[in-house]
């Protein structure tokens, strides 16, 4: 088979790193273009320094390496990639070692004569710091031993940002973006060099400014990936001189909160680091904060100076490096109009380079449309229509309306769903404006205006370019891009009638986006495999309700929990959509109902004791009061880590827990036999019932806790602080369960007190065990999902209910048959779990049920949210949902005083 094909590419012909990477691309083509998924499967796995097995050829890493042209790939990557290609095309196995040696020798020769690190950008000060992102093109070693916590954080950040990038772009490929120092006369670089550009800054502090929709978040994500992928591509861990970049949502910061404790808290909450590790990494400056969305902190429209943004900038200006003598490395993104407000208030990021993302010029728009709709595409003719609109009498307005990647994506989506671009871009030109007929506002005499962005892959959004310069005092200064005269509509000189025309077009595109996205994403995907298709009017109404909820969240309040921001949709915090007072009242009634039902099943099943027993009545009253208090809480909490435990390991954990639980259960049964003096049950029942109950409880704990290899679990103190009332209710449940047998046995005051206290302590301890088992993180943690906290809260309720049901059944069976005892135990256990364990889940289900009954949200909200992400109306950001763009959210939000809750 190998004899029928030409010889594989010769790596010895490569003269530099770019040639070597191109040789790898040609090798993949020669092998038959194996997909990235197939390469990952053929590449096998490799071990990281901390022993974790990872893929040798992750799809994101392979895509990144084959796109880069300034860095020689690691040998481990080259070896896995070359081997996978030869295996894919069934190359003779005996010839593969020889081919590998050719690639190793060629790469080693290039590494020996590799060029030094590129010079810093013009105007930057050379300092003694080491570069932030990755190593040079040789085989430079990490200066310090790797930190397992930093390596764990880097892997989780890389996976999260890779997912976010795909959600924003709708694919894997990002269009090249050119940038360069303003007025330096140097050749422009592309976005793939943004990591090296940032590493050349002294100090490494960067403020990214751009219009709404210009691609600031995409740039932040690309920077994080560029800094991380070279380090992790071969399974290495970041060294001490390579801080882990972490993108943070600025809207989650609260005014007055010190930055460093908040940063450590975000590492714990979003990425599962222990509190100690997070604080240590922040203290040692092993984390590079990339603060995205400074403009999201303050309400819109502005009612004065942006106080919260100024407060965060003040904290960042206090943020120093580990020596305390130099500014700390940080990246911030901000919208252009908010940046102007900050400048008016004399607030800024000290010692930072400030870059501005430029809007797209007509050439870049045409290049993107040509890549999206090539010759032969059903929509190819629409390119001419858009070009005619750009060069027509109202071209300046059209240009201003389409000047950002986000607006251009709106147009493309509407056209691909059947919209007419002529109608979408139609606007009456301003009367008597001779400039309106001169095209799309490109400034003459500016050579930068002729540089277009390269074509992007279908499904990806275009991104603008930016320039940077520095002022005389050494700080960076924002300059215009020279492509237009500037103006209110994206810097394209759209003034007067042009600005109004651009606003008309923008509103038309936003209005068309929801119907177009609904039409292009029928409800037939894996997430929504059943049900009738959504109607555009339904989708718009539901999204408007969610947007109104976010507006209410933006108004805040002194009692709001973490996570309630102006842009984050947190599933377990959506219940106020049904009406805050209405839902809390219904949940309170349900809490009382759950507690009463659990109490009645207990009394029915135990069938012992005087109904007027004072101690029993006190315990029952306390139990009901606790359940009512939990159900009336302002914001029931739902938290917990994420795990991905293999079935075999989980099964082994269950067996271990069952074995240990059976032994403990037998001992507990014999202790109960001694306390009751054998007057209620005999030795056989004590051993059998105690062993069976302990086996079940131990198996449940083992499945959730013991099977989690290397888990970063909560401490006992953390578990008690997290669920004090629930654990107290758990203890009361144990005491109530133990009281009837002790009373039937006629136990004296001392045995009664010992048995009562022992049952309370044992139940309280079991509650702590389940809280720890269902909280914390695992070393094998999966990516966060917005509904994970809510799902885990339901698991906690189920675990609580199982424990209560098992304990109650062992008491009930002394008085009734097995079936009746089992029924009473199950009903009591389920209601007990809902009242004390799954309070956040119950509140959410009640709130969303009320909202669905009022027609505000769909009954199957989770399926709708997943579909909306696939339709690119929403996106997942960490553990929350967000609208695809803030402009879409604001457009859909109903006017104040209408809609919402």
C-alpha positions in Angstrom: 0.0 0.0 0.0 2.9 2.3 0.8 4.5 1.6 -2.6 1.5 3.1 -4.4 1.8 6.5 -2.9 4.5 9.2 -3.1 7.1 9.4 -0.5 6.2 11.3 2.7 7.3 14.9 3.1 11.0 15.3 4.0 11.4 17.4 7.2 15.1 18.0 6.4 14.0 20.5 3.8 12.6 22.8 6.5 14.7 25.9 7.1 12.9 27.4 10.1 10.0 26.6 12.5 7.4 27.8 10.0 8.7 25.4 7.3 8.8 22.5 9.9 5.1 23.2 10.9 4.1 23.3 7.2 5.9 19.9 6.7 3.7 18.5 9.5 0.6 19.8 7.7 1.8 18.2 4.4 2.4 14.9 6.3 -1.2 15.0 7.5 -2.4 15.6 3.9 -0.2 12.9 2.6 -1.6 10.5 5.1 -5.2 11.1 3.9 -6.3 14.1 6.1 -7.1 12.2 9.3 -9.5 14.2 11.5 -8.4 15.7 14.7 -10.5 13.2 16.7 -8.8 10.3 14.8 -5.4 11.8 15.5 -6.2 12.1 19.1 -7.2 8.4 19.3 -4.1 7.2 17.4 -1.8 9.4 19.4 -2.5 7.6 22.7 -1.9 9.1 26.1 1.1 10.5 28.0 1.7 11.1 31.7 2.0 14.6 33.2 4.5 15.3 36.0 1.9 14.7 38.7 1.0 11.3 37.1 -2.2 12.2 35.4 -2.9 10.6 32.1 -3.7 13.0 29.3 -4.1 12.8 25.5 -0.9 13.2 23.6 -2.7 14.9 20.8 -5.7 16.9 22.1 -7.8 18.4 19.3 -7.3 22.0 20.5 -3.6 21.5 20.9 -3.2 19.9 17.5 -5.1 22.6 15.8 -3.1 25.3 17.6 0.3 23.7 16.7 -0.6 23.3 13.1 -1.6 27.0 12.9 1.5 28.5 14.6 4.4 29.6 12.5 6.7 31.1 15.1 7.5 28.2 17.4 9.1 24.8 17.0 6.7 22.1 18.3 7.8 20.0 21.2 9.4 16.6 20.3 6.8 14.7 22.3 4.1 16.3 20.1 6.0 15.7 16.9 6.6 12.0 17.8 2.9 11.4 18.6 1.7 13.3 15.5 4.0 11.6 13.0 3.3 8.2 14.5 -0.5 8.8 14.3 -0.3 9.9 10.7 1.7 6.8 9.6 -0.6 4.5 11.5 -3.6 6.1 9.9 -2.4 5.4 6.4 -1.2 1.8 7.2 2.4 2.6 6.6 4.6 -0.5 7.2 5.3 -0.6 11.0 8.9 -1.5 10.5 9.5 1.7 8.6 8.0 4.0 11.2 11.1 4.2 13.5 13.2 5.3 10.6 10.7 8.0 9.7 10.6 9.2 13.3 14.4 9.4 13.3 14.3 11.7 10.2 11.8 14.0 11.9 13.8 14.0 15.2 17.1 14.9 13.4 15.4 17.7 11.4 13.8 19.2 14.5 17.0 18.9 16.5 19.0 20.8 13.8 16.4 23.6 13.8 16.4 23.8 17.6 20.2 24.2 17.6 20.0 27.3 15.4 16.7 28.6 16.8 16.5 32.4 17.0 16.3 34.1 20.4 13.1 35.5 21.8 11.7 38.4 19.7 12.3 41.9 20.9 9.8 43.7 23.0 7.3 46.0 21.3 8.4 49.6 20.7 8.3 51.7 23.8 8.3 48.9 26.3 10.9 48.9 29.1 13.2 45.9 29.4 13.0 44.4 32.8 14.5 41.3 34.4 11.3 39.4 34.5 11.0 36.1 32.5 8.5 35.8 29.7 5.0 34.8 30.9 3.7 32.5 28.2 5.6 29.4 27.2 9.3 28.9 26.4 11.5 29.8 23.5 11.7 27.7 20.4 14.5 25.5 21.8 14.3 23.1 24.6 14.7 25.5 27.5 14.0 23.9 30.8 11.6 25.2 33.4 13.5 27.1 36.0 11.7 25.7 39.0 9.9 22.4 39.8 6.3 22.2 38.7 3.5 22.9 41.1 0.8 20.2 41.1 -1.9 22.8 42.0 -0.8 25.1 39.1 -0.7 22.2 36.7 -4.2 21.2 37.7 -5.4 24.8 37.3 -3.8 25.1 33.9 -5.5 22.0 32.6 -8.9 23.1 33.8 -8.4 26.6 32.4 -7.3 25.2 29.0 -10.4 23.0 28.8 -12.8 25.7 29.9 -11.4 28.3 27.5 -11.4 25.9 24.6 -15.1 25.3 25.2 -15.8 29.0 25.5 -13.9 29.7 22.3 -15.9 27.1 20.3 -19.1 28.5 21.8 -18.3 32.0 20.7 -17.0 31.2 17.2 -19.1 28.2 16.4 -16.0 26.2 15.2 -12.3 25.6 15.8 -10.7 28.2 13.5 -10.2 31.9 14.3 -9.7 34.3 11.4 -6.2 35.9 11.5 -6.1 39.4 13.0 -3.4 41.9 12.3 -1.9 44.2 14.9 1.3 46.2 15.5 2.7 49.2 17.3 1.2 52.4 16.0 3.4 54.4 13.6 6.5 52.1 14.1 6.6 51.2 10.4 7.0 47.5 11.3 5.2 44.7 9.5 2.0 43.8 11.2 1.6 40.6 13.1 -1.4 38.4 13.4 -3.5 37.3 16.4 -1.5 34.1 16.7 1.4 36.1 18.1 -0.7 37.8 20.8 0.9 35.6 23.5 4.4 36.7 22.5 3.3 40.3 22.2 2.1 40.2 25.8 5.2 38.5 27.0 7.3 41.3 25.6 5.5 44.0 27.6 7.3 45.5 30.6 5.5 45.5 32.9 3.0 42.9 31.7 -0.1 44.9 32.2 -2.5 45.3 29.2 -5.8 47.1 28.8 -7.9 46.0 25.7 -10.4 48.6 24.5 -12.9 48.1 21.7 -16.4 48.9 20.6 -19.3 46.6 21.6 -19.0 43.4 19.6 -15.4 44.1 18.4 -14.1 40.8 19.8 -12.6 41.7 23.2 -13.6 38.4 24.8 -12.4 36.4 21.8 -9.0 38.2 22.2 -8.9 37.5 25.9 -9.6 33.8 25.3 -7.0 33.6 22.5 -4.4 35.2 24.8 -5.1 32.6 27.5 -4.8 29.8 25.1 -1.7 31.2 23.5 0.0 31.4 26.9 -1.1 27.9 28.0 -1.0 25.7 25.0 2.8 25.8 24.4 3.4 24.7 28.1 0.7 21.9 28.1 1.1 20.6 24.6 3.6 18.0 25.8 2.0 17.4 29.1 4.3 19.7 31.0 3.4 21.8 34.1 3.8 25.5 34.3 7.0 26.6 36.1 7.3 29.3 38.7 8.1 31.8 36.0 5.0 30.9 34.0 1.9 32.1 35.9 -1.4 30.4 34.8 -3.6 32.9 32.9 -7.2 32.7 34.2 -10.0 34.7 32.6 -12.4 36.2 35.2 -15.8 37.7 34.8 -15.4 41.3 36.1 -19.2 41.5 36.8 -18.7 39.0 39.7 -16.6 41.4 41.7 -18.4 43.3 44.4 -17.5 46.9 45.3 -15.2 47.1 48.3 -13.9 43.6 48.0 -10.1 43.3 48.1 -8.9 41.8 44.8 -6.6 39.1 46.0 -9.1 37.3 48.3 -11.7 37.6 45.5 -9.3 36.1 43.0 -8.6 33.1 45.3 -12.3 32.6 45.8 -12.9 32.5 42.1 -10.2 29.8 41.7 -11.9 27.7 44.3 -15.4 28.2 43.1 -14.9 28.0 39.3 -11.9 25.6 39.1 -12.1 23.5 42.2 -8.8 24.4 43.9 -8.7 24.0 47.6 -8.8 27.2 49.5 -5.2 26.8 50.7 -3.8 26.1 47.2 -5.8 29.0 45.7 -4.5 31.5 48.3 -0.9 30.2 47.9 -1.0 30.6 44.1 -2.4 34.1 44.3 0.1 35.0 47.0 3.1 33.7 45.0 1.7 35.3 41.8 1.4 32.0 40.0 -1.9 33.3 38.5 -2.2 35.9 35.7 -5.7 37.5 36.1 -7.4 38.3 32.8 -10.3 40.4 33.9 -12.9 40.4 31.1 -15.8 42.9 30.9 -14.8 45.9 33.1 -17.7 47.7 31.5 -20.2 45.1 32.8 -19.8 46.3 36.4 -21.9 49.4 36.3 -25.5 49.8 35.1 -26.5 51.0 31.7 -27.4 53.7 30.9 -24.8 55.4 33.1 -26.2 57.5 36.0 -22.8 59.0 36.9 -19.2 58.0 37.1 -18.7 54.2 36.9 -18.1 53.7 40.6 -17.7 49.9 40.5 -15.3 50.0 37.6 -13.2 52.7 39.3 -13.2 50.6 42.4 -11.9 47.5 40.6 -9.2 49.6 38.8 -8.1 50.9 42.2 -7.7 47.4 43.5 -5.8 46.3 40.4 -3.5 49.3 40.7 -2.6 48.1 44.2 -1.9 44.6 42.8 1.9 44.1 42.7 4.2 41.3 41.8 5.6 38.9 44.3 8.3 41.4 45.4 5.8 44.2 46.1 8.1 46.6 44.3 6.6 46.3 40.7 3.1 46.3 39.2 1.6 42.9 39.0 0.8 41.3 35.7 -2.8 41.7 34.7 -5.0 42.0 31.6 -8.3 43.9 31.5 -10.9 44.3 28.7 -13.3 47.2 28.5 -15.8 48.7 26.1 -14.7 52.0 24.4 -17.4 54.2 25.7 -16.9 53.0 29.3 -13.2 53.6 28.9 -13.9 57.1 27.8 -16.0 57.6 31.0 -13.1 56.3 33.1 -10.7 58.7 31.4 -13.0 61.6 32.2 -13.0 60.4 35.8 -9.1 60.3 35.7 -9.2 56.5 36.4 -7.2 53.9 34.5 -4.9 50.9 34.8 -1.6 52.2 35.9 1.6 51.2 33.9 -0.5 49.4 31.3 -0.2 49.2 27.6 -3.6 50.2 26.1 -4.6 48.6 22.8 -7.7 49.3 20.8 -9.6 46.8 18.7 -10.4 48.4 15.4 -13.7 47.9 13.6 -13.7 46.1 10.3 -13.2 48.1 7.1 -14.9 47.3 3.9 -12.1 45.1 2.6 -12.2 43.0 5.8 -16.0 42.6 5.5 -15.7 41.5 1.9 -12.9 39.1 2.7 -15.0 37.5 5.5 -18.1 37.2 3.3 -16.0 35.7 0.5 -14.7 33.0 2.9 -18.1 32.4 4.3 -19.9 32.3 1.0 -17.3 31.2 -1.6 -18.1 30.9 -5.3 -20.7 28.2 -5.9 -22.3 28.8 -2.4 -26.1 29.3 -2.5 -25.5 32.7 -0.9 -22.6 33.8 -3.0 -24.7 36.3 -4.9 -25.4 38.0 -1.6 -21.8 39.2 -1.4 -22.5 41.6 -4.3 -25.6 42.9 -2.6 -23.7 43.7 0.5 -20.9 45.3 -1.5 -23.5 47.4 -3.4 -24.9 48.6 -0.1 -21.5 49.4 1.3 -20.6 51.5 -1.8 -24.0 53.0 -2.4 -25.4 56.3 -1.3 -26.0 55.1 2.3 -22.6 53.3 2.4 -21.4 55.2 5.5 -24.4 54.1 7.5 -24.1 50.5 6.3 -20.5 50.5 7.1 -21.0 51.8 10.6 -23.8 49.2 11.2 -21.6 46.2 10.0 -18.3 47.5 11.5 -18.0 44.9 14.3 -17.7 41.1 14.0 -20.9 40.7 16.1 -23.0 42.9 13.8 -21.6 41.1 10.7 -22.5 37.8 12.3 -26.0 39.1 12.7 -26.2 39.8 9.0 -24.8 36.5 8.0 -27.2 34.6 10.2 -30.2 36.5 8.9 -29.2 36.0 5.2 -28.4 32.3 5.7 -31.9 31.8 7.0 -33.4 33.3 3.9 -33.3 37.0 4.6 -32.8 39.5 1.8 -29.6 41.5 2.5 -30.9 44.4 0.4 -33.9 44.8 2.7 -31.8 44.3 5.9 -29.3 47.0 4.8 -31.7 49.4 3.2 -31.7 52.9 4.6 -32.7 56.2 3.1 -29.5 58.3 2.5 -29.3 61.7 4.2 -30.5 64.5 2.0 -27.8 66.7 0.5 -24.9 64.7 1.9 -22.3 64.5 -0.9 -20.1 62.3 1.2 -22.7 59.6 1.4 -21.9 58.4 -2.1 -18.2 58.0 -1.5 -18.3 54.4 -0.3 -17.9 52.9 3.1 -15.9 55.5 4.9 -12.4 54.2 4.3 -10.0 57.1 4.8 -7.7 57.9 2.0 -4.0 57.8 2.3 -3.9 55.4 5.2 -2.0 52.2 4.2 -3.4 50.4 7.2 -6.8 50.6 5.6 -5.7 48.2 2.9 -4.9 45.5 5.3 -7.8 43.1 5.5 -8.3 40.3 7.8 -7.7 36.9 6.3 -10.6 34.6 5.5 -12.2 32.8 8.4 -13.6 29.3 8.5 -17.3 29.0 8.0 -19.0 29.2 11.3 -16.4 31.5 12.9 -16.9 35.2 13.6 -14.4 37.7 12.2 -12.4 39.8 14.6 -11.0 43.3 14.0 -7.4 44.5 14.3 -5.7 46.8 16.8 -2.7 49.1 17.1 -0.8 50.2 20.2 1.4 53.2 21.0 2.9 54.8 24.0 2.7 58.3 25.3 5.6 60.5 26.4 5.3 59.5 30.1 6.0 55.8 29.3 2.4 54.6 29.6 0.6 53.4 26.5 -1.8 55.6 24.6 -4.7 54.7 22.5 -4.6 56.0 18.9 -7.2 56.0 16.2 -6.7 53.5 13.4 -6.6 56.1 10.8 -9.4 54.5 8.8 -12.0 57.2 9.3 -12.6 60.4 11.0 -14.2 58.8 14.0 -17.7 59.2 15.3 -20.3 57.9 17.5 -21.2 54.8 15.5 -18.1 52.7 15.9 -15.5 55.2 14.7 -16.6 55.3 11.1 -17.6 58.9 10.8 -21.3 58.0 11.1 -22.7 61.3 12.1 -26.1 62.8 11.8 -28.2 60.9 9.3 -25.6 58.2 8.9 -25.6 57.5 12.7 -29.4 57.3 12.6 -29.3 55.0 9.6 -26.7 52.7 11.2 -29.0 52.5 14.3 -31.9 51.5 12.1 -29.9 48.8 10.4 -28.6 47.5 13.7 -32.1 47.3 15.1 -33.3 45.5 12.1 -30.5 42.9 12.3 -31.1 42.4 16.0 -34.8 41.9 15.4 -34.1 39.3 12.7 -31.5 37.4 14.7 -33.8 35.3 16.9 -36.1 34.1 14.1 -33.0 33.4 11.9 -31.2 31.5 14.6 -34.4 29.5 15.4 -34.8 28.6 11.7 -31.2 27.5 11.4 -31.2 25.4 14.5 -34.2 23.1 14.4 -35.0 21.2 17.5 -33.5 17.9 16.4 -30.1 17.8 18.0 -28.9 15.5 20.7 -29.9 17.9 23.4 -33.4 18.3 22.1 -34.1 15.0 20.4 -37.8 15.1 20.9 -40.6 17.7 20.9 -42.1 20.0 18.4 -39.9 22.8 16.9 -39.8 26.0 18.8 -41.6 29.0 17.3 -39.7 32.2 16.9 -42.3 34.2 18.9 -42.0 31.7 21.7 -38.3 31.8 21.7 -38.3 35.6 21.8 -40.8 35.8 24.6 -38.8 33.3 26.7 -35.5 35.1 26.1 -37.2 38.4 26.9 -38.2 37.0 30.2 -34.6 35.9 30.9 -33.3 39.3 29.9 -35.8 40.9 32.3 -34.5 38.6 35.0 -31.0 39.8 34.4 -32.0 43.4 34.5 -33.5 42.7 38.0 -30.3 41.0 39.0 -28.3 44.0 37.9 -30.2 46.2 40.4 -28.8 44.0 43.1 -29.5 44.4 46.8 -27.8 43.9 50.1 -29.1 40.3 50.5 -28.2 39.0 47.0 -26.0 35.9 46.9 -22.8 35.5 44.9 -23.6 34.8 41.2 -26.3 37.4 40.7 -24.8 39.6 38.1 -26.2 41.6 35.2 -25.1 38.9 32.7 -25.1 35.5 34.4 -28.1 33.1 34.3 -27.5 30.7 37.2 -30.1 27.9 37.1 -30.7 27.6 40.8 -31.2 31.4 41.1 -33.8 31.7 38.4 -36.8 30.9 40.6 -37.7 34.7 41.2 -39.0 34.7 37.6 -42.1 33.0 39.0 -42.6 35.9 41.4 -40.4 36.2 44.4 -43.0 36.5 47.2 -45.3 34.0 45.5 -42.6 31.3 45.1 -41.2 31.8 48.7 -44.7 31.4 50.1 -45.4 28.3 48.1 -42.0 26.8 49.1 -42.7 27.6 52.8 -46.1 25.8 52.5 -44.4 22.9 50.8 -41.7 22.8 53.5 -44.3 22.6 56.2 -46.1 19.9 54.2 -43.0 17.8 53.7 -42.2 18.0 57.4 -45.7 17.1 58.5 -45.9 14.2 56.1 -42.5 12.9 57.3 -43.6 13.3 60.9 -46.9 11.4 60.3 -45.2 8.6 58.5 -42.8 8.3 61.4 -45.6 8.2 64.0 -47.5 5.7 61.8 -44.6 3.4 61.3 -43.2 3.5 64.8 -46.7 2.8 66.4 -45.2 3.3 69.8 -45.2 5.9 72.6 -47.8 8.2 74.0 -49.0 10.8 71.4 -48.7 13.4 74.1 -45.1 12.4 74.9 -43.5 15.8 75.7 -40.0 14.9 74.4 -41.4 13.5 71.1 -43.6 16.6 70.7 -40.6 18.9 71.3 -38.5 17.1 68.8 -41.3 17.0 66.2 -42.0 20.7 66.7 -38.3 21.5 66.3 -38.1 19.4 63.2 -41.0 21.2 61.6 -39.7 24.6 62.6 -36.3 23.8 61.0 -37.9 22.6 57.8 -40.0 25.8 57.6 -37.0 28.0 58.2 -35.1 26.3 55.4 -37.9 26.6 53.0 -38.4 30.3 53.7 -34.8 31.2 53.3 -34.2 34.1 51.0 -31.7 32.3 48.7 -31.3 28.6 49.3 -27.7 27.6 48.5 -26.6 25.0 46.0 -23.0 24.2 45.7 -20.6 21.3 45.3 -17.8 20.2 43.0 -17.8 18.1 39.9 -16.6 14.6 39.5 -15.9 12.1 36.8 -15.2 8.8 38.5 -14.8 5.6 36.4 -17.4 3.0 37.0 -14.9 0.4 38.1 -13.4 2.7 40.7 -16.9 3.7 41.9 -17.9 0.1 42.2 -14.8 -0.7 44.2 -15.6 2.3 46.5 -19.1 1.0 47.0 -17.8 -2.5 48.0 -15.3 -1.0 50.4 -18.0 1.2 52.0 -20.5 -1.6 52.2 -17.9 -3.9 53.9 -17.0 -1.2 56.5 -20.6 -0.2 56.9 -21.7 -3.8 57.6 -19.2 -4.1 60.5 -20.2 -0.8 62.0 -23.9 -1.6 61.6 -23.5 -4.9 63.5 -21.7 -3.1 66.3 -24.5 -0.5 66.3 -27.2 -3.2 66.5 -25.4 -4.9 69.4 -25.2 -1.5 71.2 -28.9 -1.0 70.7 -29.5 -4.5 72.0 -27.5 -3.6 75.2 -29.4 -0.3 75.7 -32.8 -1.9 75.4 -31.9 -5.0 77.4 -33.2 -7.4 74.8 -36.8 -6.5 75.5 -37.5 -5.1 72.0 -35.5 -7.3 69.7 -33.2 -10.2 70.0 -29.5 -10.8 69.1 -30.4 -12.2 65.7 -32.3 -9.1 64.7 -29.7 -6.8 66.1 -27.0 -8.5 64.0 -29.1 -8.9 60.8 -30.8 -5.4 60.9 -27.7 -3.6 62.0 -25.5 -5.3 59.4 -28.0 -4.7 56.6 -28.6 -1.1 57.5 -24.9 -0.4 57.8 -24.2 -2.2 54.5 -26.7 0.0 52.6 -25.4 3.2 54.3 -21.8 2.3 53.8 -22.4 1.4 50.1 -24.1 4.8 49.5 -21.2 6.7 51.1 -18.6 4.5 49.3 -20.2 5.2 45.9 -20.1 8.9 46.4 -17.0 9.4 48.4 -14.6 6.5 48.7 -14.6 6.0 44.9 -13.2 9.4 44.3 -9.5 9.0 43.8 -7.4 11.9 45.1 -10.5 14.0 45.9 -10.2 17.5 47.3 -13.0 17.1 49.8 -14.6 19.5 52.2 -13.4 19.5 55.8 -15.7 18.7 58.6 -15.8 22.4 59.7 -16.6 23.5 56.1 -19.4 21.0 55.9 -20.9 22.2 59.2 -20.7 25.8 58.1 -22.3 25.0 54.8 -25.3 23.1 56.1 -25.9 23.8 59.8 -29.7 23.7 59.8 -29.9 20.7 57.5 -27.4 18.8 59.7 -29.3 19.8 62.9 -32.5 18.4 61.2 -30.6 15.2 60.4 -29.6 14.8 64.0 -33.2 15.3 65.2 -34.4 12.7 62.7 -31.9 10.2 64.2 -33.1 11.1 67.7 -36.8 10.7 66.8 -36.0 7.3 65.2 -34.2 6.0 68.3 -36.8 7.3 70.8 -39.7 4.7 70.3 -37.5 1.6 70.8 -36.0 3.0 73.9 -39.5 3.9 75.3 -40.8 0.4 74.4 -37.9 -1.1 76.3 -38.7 1.0 79.3 -35.2 2.4 79.4 -34.3 4.4 82.4 -33.2 8.0 82.4 -29.5 7.2 81.9 -29.9 4.7 79.0 -32.5 6.9 77.5 -30.2 9.9 77.5 -27.2 7.9 76.2 -29.3 6.3 73.4 -30.9 9.6 72.5 -27.6 11.5 72.4 -25.9 8.7 70.6 -28.6 8.5 67.9 -28.4 12.3 67.5 -24.6 12.3 67.2 -24.6 9.3 64.8 -27.2 10.9 62.5 -25.4 14.3 62.6 -22.1 12.5 61.7 -23.8 10.7 58.8 -25.1 14.0 57.5 -21.6 15.5 57.6 -20.3 12.4 55.7 -22.9 12.9 53.0 -22.2 16.6 52.8 -18.5 15.9 52.3 -19.2 13.1 49.9 -21.4 15.2 47.6 -19.2 18.3 47.9 -15.7 19.1 47.0 -13.9 18.2 43.8 -12.2 15.2 42.3 -8.8 15.2 40.5 -10.7 13.8 37.6 -13.1 16.7 37.6 -15.1 17.3 34.5 -15.8 20.8 33.2 -18.3 22.8 35.2 -21.8 22.9 33.9 -24.4 25.5 34.8 -26.8 22.9 36.2 -24.2 20.9 38.1 -24.8 22.7 41.4 -28.6 22.2 41.1 -28.2 18.5 40.2 -25.8 17.9 43.1 -28.3 19.6 45.5 -30.9 17.0 44.4 -28.3 14.2 45.0 -27.8 15.6 48.5 -31.5 15.4 49.2 -31.7 11.9 47.8 -28.8 10.9 50.0 -30.4 12.4 53.1 -33.6 10.7 52.3 -32.0 7.2 51.8 -30.2 7.5 55.2 -33.4 8.5 56.9 -35.4 5.8 55.1 -33.0 3.0 56.1 -32.9 4.1 59.7 -36.7 4.4 59.9 -37.3 1.1 58.2 -35.2 -0.7 60.9 -37.5 0.8 63.5 -40.8 0.4 61.6 -40.3 -3.3 60.9 -40.4 -4.0 64.6 -44.1 -3.1 64.6 -45.4 -3.8 61.0 -44.9 -6.0 58.0 -42.1 -5.4 55.6 -44.2 -3.8 52.9 -45.9 -1.3 55.2 -42.6 -0.5 56.9 -41.0 0.0 53.5 -43.7 2.3 52.2 -43.7 4.4 55.4 -39.9 4.6 55.3 -39.8 5.6 51.6 -42.5 8.3 51.9 -40.9 9.7 55.1 -37.4 9.5 53.6 -38.3 11.3 50.4 -40.2 14.1 52.2 -37.4 14.4 54.7 -34.8 14.8 51.9 -36.9 17.4 50.1 -37.3 19.4 53.4 -33.7 19.2 54.6 -31.4 18.3 51.8 -32.7 19.5 48.4 -34.0 23.0 49.4 -32.4 24.8 46.5 -33.7 22.2 44.0 -37.2 22.3 45.5 -37.2 26.1 45.4 -36.1 26.1 41.8 -38.6 23.5 40.6 -41.4 25.4 42.4 -40.3 28.7 40.9 -39.9 27.4 37.3 -43.2 25.5 37.6 -45.0 28.8 38.5 -43.2 30.6 35.7 -44.3 27.9 33.2 -47.8 28.1 34.4 -47.8 31.8 33.9 -46.4 31.3 30.4 -43.2 33.1 31.1 -40.9 30.1 30.5 -41.1 26.7 28.8 -42.0 23.7 31.0 -38.8 22.0 29.9 -36.5 24.9 30.6 -33.3 22.9 30.6 -33.8 21.5 27.2 -34.6 25.0 25.9 -31.4 26.5 27.4 -29.3 23.7 25.8 -31.0 24.3 22.5 -30.5 28.1 22.8 -26.7 27.5 23.2 -26.7 25.3 20.1 -28.6 28.0 18.2 -26.0 30.6 19.4 -28.6 32.7 21.2 -27.0 31.8 24.6 -23.6 30.5 25.6 -22.1 28.7 28.5 -19.6 30.6 30.6 -18.2 28.6 33.4 -21.1 27.5 35.6 -23.6 30.0 34.1 -25.5 30.7 31.0 -25.1 34.1 29.2 -26.6 35.7 26.2 -24.5 35.4 23.1 -23.8 39.2 23.3 -24.8 41.9 25.7 -26.4 43.9 22.9 -28.8 41.1 22.2 -29.7 40.9 25.9 -30.4 44.6 26.1 -32.4 44.5 22.8 -34.6 41.7 24.1 -35.2 43.1 27.6 -38.7 44.6 27.8 -39.1 48.2 28.9 -39.0 48.9 32.6 -42.2 48.1 34.2 -43.3 45.5 31.7 -42.7 41.8 31.7 -40.4 39.8 33.9 -41.4 38.8 37.4 
